[in-house]
Amino acid sequence: MKKLYLYSSIFSVAIVLSMPLIGQWLGSMIVYLFYLFGIISSIYLFYISKISVNKIDLPFMIFIILALFSSIYSVSGNLTTELFFLPLLVFLYLGAKGIIKNDNLSYLVYGIIFVFLIFSIYLLFQLPNVSFNYAAYYHYSNASNKVEYLTMSMYASIILIYAIFVIKNKYIRYPIIIYTFFLITISGARFSIFFLAVLLFSLFMYNLKSLKFIIFIILLFLLFIFNLDFILSLDYIKDISKFFDFAINRLSHFDSNNASLQGRFYAIENSLIAINDSVVFGYGLHCSPDIIKFVYPHNMFLEVWLDSGIFGFISLLLLSASTFYCIYQIPKNDKNLFLMFSFFYLFLSQLKSFSIYHSPLYFVFISFIFTVYIKNKEELNE
């Protein structure tokens, strides 16, 4: 019975963490019901792990307290979402400590993979209706569950990194890597494509052992280059290339004239100007729409400084520095490499996309890394 409670609690947390993928199907009442189950499950997982809050968790707690305090003087009149998500982040953070302490990370990730597969299969049924144009699917299609490309690619990237470092069965590992990278590529998520392409290439080069194999790869590459015009003229290659037209279009317009980049430059510039006018306290929780006329600055440090002032910024800086310190200290086994590269990915994503207050995965991975660090330290002291 205890195992049933344990596995159902972990799956409940996995559902909560995956809610951005399937929330539109469920409706607000069911979503909040799942959040309630997730909170209860997180409390249970934290309790049974017999783990306590450590001093290394202090920057996270200070960050949450300062964010909540800033709601008192916020210029925003709508704080319902933020005031709900901040306590939820605390519970998920504590639940994550229980999951990693008892070596149940794989159950959580497979729960997220299960939800992602449901969503992604649905997505692949929708994309042909809009010629695999992800923007058209999100903005103009009749799909009942629309998830923008950044969120989809974030979950696909975490699963891909998990497959690279943790999954050993090649019949599961390689299909997941190919499938998730394909989804990321057709989404046009530039950062995810670059990050994972560099990661895959680096690991590929690192694992090259045979000189004969290296020569074979070089010859194969040269053969491809010299016959590129012929390959591209083949009809089936033209059909396949349609999958990637949207991504190619986004990648080929990656310059200062790009509307997406212009919007981000505008948000960052306005954020810096606003911060200069209220350095110490900021403007309160969820102030970005009123102060910079943008949903959020697309940079977590700027967002926190805008909301909570310099003290919130310092708490986030300490939290980030503590995480990097712990990464440096923990053993570099397969699961820890998954945690490390996933955190790097999420950290860089938070510097360019997403609101810091609506990113439970980011704080959950910080909790994982802190707990692994404490666990390893205790084992060394014994």
SERORO-8532 format. One record per residue (C-alpha): residue in three letters; x, z, y. Coordinates in Angstrom, 1 decimal. Layout:
N
["ALA",[X,Z,Y]]
...
//
This chain:
382
["MET",[0.0,0.0,0.0]]
["LYS",[2.9,0.8,2.4]]
["LYS",[4.3,-2.7,1.8]]
["LEU",[0.9,-4.2,2.6]]
["TYR",[0.8,-2.3,5.9]]
["LEU",[4.4,-3.3,6.6]]
["TYR",[4.0,-7.0,6.0]]
["SER",[0.6,-7.2,7.8]]
["SER",[2.1,-5.4,10.8]]
["ILE",[5.1,-7.8,10.9]]
["PHE",[2.7,-10.8,10.7]]
["SER",[0.5,-9.3,13.4]]
["VAL",[3.6,-9.1,15.7]]
["ALA",[4.5,-12.7,14.7]]
["ILE",[1.0,-13.8,15.7]]
["VAL",[1.3,-12.1,19.1]]
["LEU",[4.7,-13.7,19.7]]
["SER",[3.3,-17.1,18.8]]
["MET",[0.1,-16.8,20.8]]
["PRO",[1.3,-19.3,23.5]]
["LEU",[1.1,-21.9,20.7]]
["ILE",[-2.5,-21.2,19.5]]
["GLY",[-4.2,-19.1,22.1]]
["GLN",[-6.4,-21.9,23.4]]
["TRP",[-8.0,-22.3,20.0]]
["LEU",[-8.9,-18.6,19.7]]
["GLY",[-10.5,-17.8,23.1]]
["SER",[-9.7,-14.9,25.4]]
["MET",[-11.6,-12.2,23.4]]
["ILE",[-9.9,-13.0,20.1]]
["VAL",[-6.5,-13.3,21.8]]
["TYR",[-6.8,-9.9,23.3]]
["LEU",[-7.9,-8.5,20.0]]
["PHE",[-4.7,-9.9,18.4]]
["TYR",[-2.7,-8.3,21.2]]
["LEU",[-4.4,-5.0,20.4]]
["PHE",[-3.4,-5.4,16.7]]
["GLY",[0.1,-6.3,17.8]]
["ILE",[0.4,-3.2,19.9]]
["ILE",[-0.8,-1.0,17.0]]
["SER",[1.5,-2.8,14.6]]
["SER",[4.5,-2.4,17.0]]
["ILE",[3.9,1.3,17.2]]
["TYR",[3.6,1.6,13.4]]
["LEU",[6.8,-0.4,12.9]]
["PHE",[8.7,1.7,15.4]]
["TYR",[7.4,4.9,13.9]]
["ILE",[8.2,4.1,10.2]]
["SER",[11.8,3.0,11.2]]
["LYS",[12.6,6.5,12.3]]
["ILE",[14.6,5.0,15.2]]
["SER",[14.7,6.4,18.7]]
["VAL",[15.2,4.9,22.1]]
["ASN",[18.9,4.9,23.0]]
["LYS",[20.6,5.0,26.3]]
["ILE",[21.4,1.3,25.9]]
["ASP",[17.7,0.7,26.3]]
["LEU",[17.7,2.3,29.7]]
["PRO",[18.2,-1.0,31.8]]
["PHE",[15.1,-2.4,30.1]]
["MET",[13.0,0.6,30.8]]
["ILE",[14.1,0.7,34.4]]
["PHE",[13.3,-3.0,34.8]]
["ILE",[9.8,-2.4,33.5]]
["ILE",[9.2,0.7,35.7]]
["LEU",[10.5,-1.1,38.8]]
["ALA",[8.2,-4.1,38.0]]
["LEU",[5.2,-1.9,37.6]]
["PHE",[6.1,0.1,40.8]]
["SER",[6.3,-3.1,42.8]]
["SER",[2.6,-3.8,42.0]]
["ILE",[1.8,-1.0,44.5]]
["TYR",[2.9,-3.0,47.5]]
["SER",[2.4,-6.5,46.1]]
["VAL",[1.2,-9.3,48.4]]
["SER",[-0.7,-10.8,45.5]]
["GLY",[-4.3,-10.0,45.0]]
["ASN",[-4.3,-11.0,41.3]]
["LEU",[-2.1,-8.8,39.0]]
["THR",[-4.3,-8.6,36.0]]
["THR",[-2.1,-10.7,33.7]]
["GLU",[1.2,-9.2,34.8]]
["LEU",[-0.1,-5.6,34.5]]
["PHE",[-1.3,-6.3,31.0]]
["PHE",[1.9,-8.1,29.8]]
["LEU",[4.4,-5.6,31.1]]
["PRO",[3.2,-2.7,28.8]]
["LEU",[2.8,-5.3,26.0]]
["LEU",[6.5,-6.2,26.4]]
["VAL",[7.4,-2.5,26.0]]
["PHE",[5.4,-2.2,22.7]]
["LEU",[6.9,-5.5,21.4]]
["TYR",[10.4,-4.3,22.4]]
["LEU",[9.9,-1.1,20.4]]
["GLY",[8.3,-2.9,17.4]]
["ALA",[11.3,-5.3,17.3]]
["LYS",[13.6,-2.3,17.0]]
["GLY",[11.7,-1.2,13.9]]
["ILE",[11.7,-4.7,12.4]]
["ILE",[15.4,-5.2,12.7]]
["LYS",[16.3,-1.7,11.7]]
["ASN",[14.7,-2.2,8.3]]
["ASP",[16.1,-5.7,7.8]]
["ASN",[12.7,-7.4,8.1]]
["LEU",[13.7,-10.1,10.5]]
["SER",[13.1,-12.9,8.0]]
["TYR",[9.4,-11.9,7.5]]
["LEU",[8.9,-12.1,11.3]]
["VAL",[10.5,-15.5,11.7]]
["TYR",[8.6,-16.9,8.7]]
["GLY",[5.4,-15.7,10.3]]
["ILE",[6.3,-17.6,13.5]]
["ILE",[7.3,-20.6,11.4]]
["PHE",[3.9,-20.5,9.7]]
["VAL",[2.0,-20.5,13.1]]
["PHE",[4.3,-23.2,14.5]]
["LEU",[3.7,-25.5,11.6]]
["ILE",[-0.1,-25.2,12.1]]
["PHE",[0.3,-26.1,15.8]]
["SER",[2.9,-28.9,15.3]]
["ILE",[0.9,-30.6,12.6]]
["TYR",[-2.1,-30.7,15.0]]
["LEU",[0.2,-31.9,17.7]]
["LEU",[1.4,-34.8,15.6]]
["PHE",[-2.2,-35.8,15.1]]
["GLN",[-2.7,-35.8,18.9]]
["LEU",[0.4,-37.6,20.1]]
["PRO",[-0.3,-41.1,18.6]]
["ASN",[-3.5,-41.1,20.7]]
["VAL",[-1.3,-41.1,23.9]]
["SER",[1.5,-43.3,22.6]]
["PHE",[3.7,-40.2,22.0]]
["ASN",[3.7,-39.4,25.7]]
["TYR",[3.9,-35.6,25.8]]
["ALA",[2.8,-35.4,29.4]]
["ALA",[-0.3,-37.5,28.7]]
["TYR",[-1.1,-35.2,25.8]]
["TYR",[-0.9,-32.1,27.9]]
["HIS",[-2.5,-33.4,31.1]]
["TYR",[-5.0,-36.1,30.1]]
["SER",[-5.8,-35.9,26.4]]
["ASN",[-8.9,-34.4,24.9]]
["ALA",[-6.9,-32.1,22.6]]
["SER",[-8.5,-28.7,22.1]]
["ASN",[-5.2,-26.9,22.2]]
["LYS",[-2.7,-28.1,24.8]]
["VAL",[0.8,-26.6,24.9]]
["GLU",[3.3,-27.8,27.5]]
["TYR",[6.6,-29.2,26.3]]
["LEU",[8.8,-26.3,27.4]]
["THR",[6.9,-23.7,25.3]]
["MET",[6.7,-26.0,22.3]]
["SER",[10.4,-26.8,22.4]]
["MET",[11.3,-23.1,22.8]]
["TYR",[9.6,-22.2,19.6]]
["ALA",[11.0,-25.2,17.8]]
["SER",[14.5,-24.4,19.0]]
["ILE",[14.4,-20.8,17.7]]
["ILE",[13.2,-22.0,14.3]]
["LEU",[15.8,-24.7,14.3]]
["ILE",[18.6,-22.2,15.1]]
["TYR",[17.2,-19.9,12.3]]
["ALA",[17.4,-22.8,9.8]]
["ILE",[21.0,-23.6,10.8]]
["PHE",[22.3,-20.1,10.4]]
["VAL",[20.0,-18.2,8.0]]
["ILE",[18.2,-20.5,5.6]]
["LYS",[20.4,-21.3,2.6]]
["ASN",[18.1,-23.5,0.5]]
["LYS",[19.0,-27.0,1.5]]
["TYR",[15.6,-28.4,0.5]]
["ILE",[14.0,-26.1,3.1]]
["ARG",[16.9,-26.0,5.6]]
["TYR",[17.5,-29.6,6.4]]
["PRO",[13.8,-30.7,6.6]]
["ILE",[13.2,-27.9,9.1]]
["ILE",[16.2,-28.9,11.2]]
["ILE",[15.2,-32.6,11.2]]
["TYR",[11.5,-31.8,11.8]]
["THR",[12.0,-29.4,14.7]]
["PHE",[14.7,-31.5,16.3]]
["PHE",[12.4,-34.5,16.1]]
["LEU",[9.6,-32.6,17.9]]
["ILE",[12.0,-31.3,20.6]]
["THR",[13.3,-34.9,21.1]]
["ILE",[9.9,-36.5,21.5]]
["SER",[8.8,-33.7,23.9]]
["GLY",[11.4,-34.8,26.5]]
["ALA",[12.6,-31.2,26.9]]
["ARG",[16.0,-32.0,28.4]]
["PHE",[17.6,-28.6,28.3]]
["SER",[16.6,-28.0,24.6]]
["ILE",[17.8,-31.5,23.6]]
["PHE",[21.2,-31.0,25.3]]
["PHE",[21.6,-27.4,24.0]]
["LEU",[20.8,-28.1,20.4]]
["ALA",[22.6,-31.5,20.3]]
["VAL",[25.8,-29.7,21.5]]
["LEU",[25.2,-26.9,19.0]]
["LEU",[24.6,-29.2,16.1]]
["PHE",[27.6,-31.4,17.0]]
["SER",[29.9,-28.4,17.4]]
["LEU",[28.9,-27.0,14.1]]
["PHE",[29.2,-30.3,12.4]]
["MET",[32.8,-30.8,13.8]]
["TYR",[33.7,-27.1,12.9]]
["ASN",[32.6,-27.6,9.3]]
["LEU",[34.5,-30.8,8.8]]
["LYS",[37.0,-30.1,6.0]]
["SER",[37.9,-33.5,4.6]]
["LEU",[40.1,-36.0,6.4]]
["LYS",[38.4,-38.8,4.3]]
["PHE",[35.0,-37.7,5.5]]
["ILE",[36.1,-37.7,9.1]]
["ILE",[37.5,-41.2,8.8]]
["PHE",[34.2,-42.3,7.1]]
["ILE",[32.2,-40.8,10.0]]
["ILE",[34.4,-42.6,12.6]]
["LEU",[34.1,-45.9,10.8]]
["LEU",[30.3,-45.5,10.4]]
["PHE",[30.0,-44.8,14.2]]
["LEU",[32.1,-47.8,15.1]]
["LEU",[30.0,-50.0,12.7]]
["PHE",[26.9,-48.7,14.5]]
["ILE",[28.3,-49.4,18.0]]
["PHE",[29.5,-52.9,17.2]]
["ASN",[26.1,-53.8,15.6]]
["LEU",[23.9,-52.0,18.1]]
["ASP",[22.3,-55.2,19.5]]
["PHE",[21.4,-56.3,16.0]]
["ILE",[20.0,-52.9,15.0]]
["LEU",[17.9,-52.7,18.2]]
["SER",[16.4,-56.2,17.5]]
["LEU",[14.9,-55.1,14.2]]
["ASP",[11.1,-54.6,14.4]]
["TYR",[11.0,-51.3,12.5]]
["ILE",[13.6,-49.9,14.9]]
["LYS",[11.5,-51.0,17.8]]
["ASP",[8.5,-49.2,16.3]]
["ILE",[10.5,-46.0,15.7]]
["SER",[11.8,-46.1,19.3]]
["LYS",[8.3,-45.8,20.6]]
["PHE",[8.3,-42.2,19.5]]
["PHE",[11.2,-41.5,21.9]]
["ASP",[10.1,-43.6,25.0]]
["PHE",[8.8,-40.6,26.9]]
["ALA",[12.0,-38.6,26.2]]
["ILE",[14.2,-41.5,27.1]]
["ASN",[12.3,-41.9,30.4]]
["ARG",[12.9,-38.2,31.2]]
["LEU",[16.5,-38.3,30.3]]
["SER",[17.2,-41.5,32.2]]
["HIS",[15.7,-40.0,35.4]]
["PHE",[17.7,-36.8,35.5]]
["ASP",[18.9,-36.9,39.1]]
["SER",[18.1,-35.5,42.5]]
["ASN",[15.2,-37.9,43.0]]
["ASN",[13.4,-36.6,39.9]]
["ALA",[10.1,-34.9,40.9]]
["SER",[10.6,-32.1,38.4]]
["LEU",[14.0,-31.3,39.8]]
["GLN",[12.9,-31.6,43.4]]
["GLY",[10.1,-29.0,42.7]]
["ARG",[12.7,-26.6,41.3]]
["PHE",[15.1,-27.1,44.1]]
["TYR",[12.2,-26.4,46.5]]
["ALA",[11.3,-23.2,44.7]]
["ILE",[14.9,-22.0,44.6]]
["GLU",[15.5,-22.7,48.2]]
["ASN",[12.3,-21.0,49.4]]
["SER",[13.1,-18.0,47.1]]
["LEU",[16.6,-17.6,48.7]]
["ILE",[15.1,-17.7,52.2]]
["ALA",[12.3,-15.2,51.3]]
["ILE",[14.8,-12.8,49.6]]
["ASN",[17.0,-12.8,52.7]]
["ASP",[14.0,-11.5,54.7]]
["SER",[13.2,-8.7,52.2]]
["VAL",[16.4,-7.8,50.3]]
["VAL",[15.7,-4.2,49.3]]
["PHE",[12.1,-4.1,48.0]]
["GLY",[11.0,-7.7,47.7]]
["TYR",[7.3,-8.6,48.0]]
["GLY",[5.8,-7.0,44.9]]
["LEU",[4.8,-8.2,41.5]]
["HIS",[3.6,-11.8,41.1]]
["CYS",[4.4,-12.6,44.7]]
["SER",[5.7,-16.2,44.2]]
["PRO",[2.5,-18.1,44.7]]
["ASP",[1.9,-16.4,48.0]]
["ILE",[5.5,-16.3,49.3]]
["ILE",[7.2,-19.5,48.0]]
["LYS",[4.0,-21.4,47.3]]
["PHE",[5.2,-22.0,43.8]]
["VAL",[4.0,-20.4,40.5]]
["TYR",[7.5,-18.8,40.0]]
["PRO",[11.1,-19.7,41.1]]
["HIS",[12.2,-21.0,37.7]]
["ASN",[15.0,-18.5,37.7]]
["MET",[14.5,-15.0,36.3]]
["PHE",[17.0,-13.4,38.7]]
["LEU",[15.4,-14.9,41.7]]
["GLU",[11.9,-14.0,40.4]]
["VAL",[12.8,-10.4,39.8]]
["TRP",[14.5,-10.1,43.2]]
["LEU",[11.5,-11.5,44.9]]
["ASP",[9.2,-9.1,43.1]]
["SER",[11.2,-5.9,42.8]]
["GLY",[14.0,-6.3,45.3]]
["ILE",[17.6,-5.6,44.8]]
["PHE",[17.0,-2.7,42.5]]
["GLY",[15.0,-4.8,40.1]]
["PHE",[17.7,-7.5,40.3]]
["ILE",[20.4,-4.9,39.4]]
["SER",[18.4,-3.6,36.5]]
["LEU",[18.0,-7.1,35.1]]
["LEU",[21.7,-7.8,35.7]]
["LEU",[22.6,-4.6,33.8]]
["LEU",[20.2,-5.6,31.0]]
["SER",[21.8,-9.0,30.7]]
["ALA",[25.4,-7.7,30.8]]
["SER",[24.6,-5.0,28.2]]
["THR",[23.2,-7.7,25.9]]
["PHE",[26.3,-9.9,26.2]]
["TYR",[28.5,-6.8,25.6]]
["CYS",[26.6,-6.0,22.4]]
["ILE",[26.8,-9.6,21.2]]
["TYR",[30.6,-9.4,21.6]]
["GLN",[30.7,-6.1,19.6]]
["ILE",[28.4,-6.9,16.6]]
["PRO",[29.7,-8.6,13.4]]
["LYS",[29.3,-12.3,13.3]]
["ASN",[27.3,-12.7,10.1]]
["ASP",[24.6,-15.3,9.6]]
["LYS",[21.7,-13.3,11.0]]
["ASN",[23.7,-12.0,13.9]]
["LEU",[24.8,-15.6,14.8]]
["PHE",[21.1,-16.5,14.8]]
["LEU",[20.4,-13.7,17.2]]
["MET",[23.3,-14.6,19.3]]
["PHE",[22.6,-18.3,19.7]]
["SER",[18.9,-17.7,20.1]]
["PHE",[19.6,-15.2,22.9]]
["PHE",[21.9,-17.7,24.6]]
["TYR",[19.2,-20.3,24.4]]
["LEU",[16.5,-18.0,25.7]]
["PHE",[18.8,-16.6,28.5]]
["LEU",[19.5,-20.1,29.8]]
["SER",[15.9,-21.1,29.5]]
["GLN",[14.9,-18.1,31.6]]
["LEU",[17.4,-19.3,34.3]]
["LYS",[15.6,-22.6,34.5]]
["SER",[12.1,-22.2,33.2]]
["PHE",[9.4,-19.6,32.4]]
["SER",[8.3,-16.5,34.1]]
["ILE",[10.3,-13.4,33.1]]
["TYR",[7.1,-11.3,32.7]]
["HIS",[5.5,-13.7,30.3]]
["SER",[8.5,-14.2,27.9]]
["PRO",[8.2,-11.6,25.1]]
["LEU",[10.6,-13.6,22.9]]
["TYR",[13.4,-13.0,25.4]]
["PHE",[13.0,-9.2,25.4]]
["VAL",[12.3,-9.1,21.6]]
["PHE",[15.7,-10.7,21.0]]
["ILE",[17.4,-8.3,23.4]]
["SER",[15.8,-5.5,21.4]]
["PHE",[17.1,-7.0,18.2]]
["ILE",[20.7,-7.3,19.5]]
["PHE",[20.7,-3.7,20.9]]
["THR",[19.4,-2.3,17.6]]
["VAL",[22.0,-4.2,15.5]]
["TYR",[24.7,-2.9,17.9]]
["ILE",[23.5,0.7,17.5]]
["LYS",[23.1,0.3,13.7]]
["ASN",[26.6,-1.2,13.3]]
["LYS",[28.1,1.6,15.5]]
["GLU",[26.4,4.3,13.4]]
["GLU",[27.7,2.7,10.2]]
["LEU",[31.3,2.6,11.6]]
["ASN",[31.1,6.3,12.5]]
["GLU",[30.0,7.3,9.0]]
//
